[in-house]
């Protein structure tokens, strides 16, 4: 019976949530326009949308009640024959999804009821002032925020001289490590060493999560649509893009470490050519060697072939993170060929091969680094501190012995 309450609530909330999420954030603008024109022709649809929030809330309350009874053992569900640990995971998973779904449904339903045309304006009519007048946080603030992580991971940058700092029309194209833990270290290091603050392109779903989207925006991240990216490029701002996106952040347990999951994506190459941007292949290594994926949670109903990895750090393998920059790929001389799929694919493949080569180079550097692992660095520092303590102690004892002999004489 608990399955009826739990999955009834989760399914009811998530069903509405996914319909609105797809309409608002996943569909291409061309398809979205056609759907909204049909939406406006149905007067009853707005009425349905205005009242659906309340049955959704009711379903969630029912689901939470069943989950609470189950967790407290007030109701017996022996017929399910399901381990309590698995049941607890399902309770947390479904309730968490319900909370996020409720916030998004409420926000999306208000937007659609007030003005469906505003949905298109989110992408087609960008608030240029808000987007382009961004001021990066101070280097001191970023350094303080990353200080705890840097103390453990000690990021190391290679080949920084390859970055043409004489202009800002730079597109950094990188692999994304599991969990995306390397991104703050990269942005802070690039800003501190080269005075370049790259605007990160994020996946759509980041910006609909209450609080999280605002946090990312405060540090310069933007929704990675073509319209937004084009606006940034017209203004000549440096950009950071991860073509693998969420599929690289949420790698599966069966995936090889640092594998690129770019599929057939060519958007970054096309826009770089169109706006004459210089592509800087970039790579990072280290994060995935210290994280163990325990399981993959299927979320194919959100995005095809996507899973959420349940991972945890291995304390014995906490280690340094390495970054490297490849040779610049100039596109200024082929700006008029951004519509040629062969040229776009060639630039895309050239970038991919450069990133894979950088990953291999960093893995070789990683193997030769005696201070790679945190435990080795700690032992080395303890040994050095012990040696200095012994030298100081013996020196003090010798001085005391000499003074004692002088007094005896």
Order of alpha helices (4+ residues) and beta strands (2+ residues): alpha-alpha-alpha-alpha-alpha-alpha-alpha-beta-beta-alpha-beta-alpha-beta-alpha-beta-alpha-alpha-beta-beta-beta-beta-alpha-alpha
